[in-house]
Amino acid sequence: MSLSTAVLAKGNVEAGKAKAAQVCASCHGADGNQPTGPEFPILAGQHADYLKKALRDYKSGKRNNAIMKGFAAQLSKQDIADLAAYYASR
């Protein structure tokens, strides 16, 4: 199974792109490659599993960042999978 097949099996890239435009782009850039400041990481090309874990940890409070906790709190499990698939595909 190729990376793209594995990613698609776990999340929907197009749904992730749409959610990223609503939730992530203002800090991480339109495609995750051009953050608006040095305090925001590049998300494009990150491993999907890493992104899912990070978002789950922000949502649960295991990772402590007030901005990310607020954004992650509104994400469903499917949203997290879709965002991870989108950014991993970049």
C-alpha positions in Angstrom: 0.0 0.0 0.0 1.5 3.4 -1.0 1.6 6.3 1.4 -1.2 8.1 -0.5 -3.4 5.0 -0.4 -2.7 4.6 3.4 -3.5 8.3 4.0 -6.7 8.2 2.0 -7.9 5.1 3.8 -7.8 7.0 7.1 -9.1 10.4 6.0 -10.6 12.4 3.2 -8.1 14.8 1.6 -10.7 17.1 0.0 -12.7 17.3 3.3 -9.5 18.0 5.1 -8.7 20.8 2.6 -12.1 22.4 3.2 -11.7 22.1 7.0 -8.1 23.5 6.9 -9.4 26.6 5.0 -11.9 27.2 7.8 -9.8 26.4 10.8 -6.0 26.3 10.1 -5.2 28.7 7.2 -5.2 31.9 9.2 -2.1 30.7 11.2 -0.5 28.0 9.1 -1.1 29.4 5.6 -3.5 28.3 2.9 -1.7 25.0 2.2 0.2 24.5 5.5 3.5 25.7 3.9 3.5 29.4 4.8 2.7 30.1 8.4 1.9 33.7 9.2 4.6 33.8 11.9 7.6 31.9 13.2 5.6 30.5 16.2 3.4 28.5 13.8 4.8 25.3 12.4 4.7 24.1 8.8 2.0 21.4 8.6 2.4 20.3 5.0 4.2 17.1 4.6 4.0 16.0 8.2 3.2 12.4 8.9 -0.6 11.8 9.2 -0.2 9.8 12.4 1.8 12.6 14.0 -0.8 15.2 13.0 -3.6 13.1 14.4 -1.9 12.5 17.7 -1.0 16.2 18.0 -4.6 17.3 17.4 -6.0 14.7 19.8 -3.5 15.9 22.4 -4.5 19.5 21.9 -8.1 18.6 22.2 -7.6 16.6 25.4 -5.3 19.1 27.0 -2.4 16.8 27.0 -0.6 19.4 24.8 -1.0 22.8 26.4 -1.6 25.6 24.0 -4.6 27.9 24.5 -5.0 28.7 20.8 -4.7 25.2 19.6 -6.9 23.8 22.4 -9.7 26.1 21.3 -9.4 25.1 17.6 -9.0 21.4 18.3 -11.9 21.3 20.7 -14.3 21.9 17.8 -12.9 19.1 15.7 -14.5 15.7 15.4 -12.5 12.4 15.0 -13.3 12.5 11.3 -12.2 16.2 11.0 -8.9 15.2 12.6 -8.4 12.3 10.2 -9.3 14.5 7.2 -6.9 17.3 8.3 -4.1 14.8 8.8 -4.7 13.3 5.4 -4.7 16.7 3.7 -1.6 18.0 5.3 0.3 14.7 4.9 -0.6 14.8 1.2 0.9 18.3 0.6 
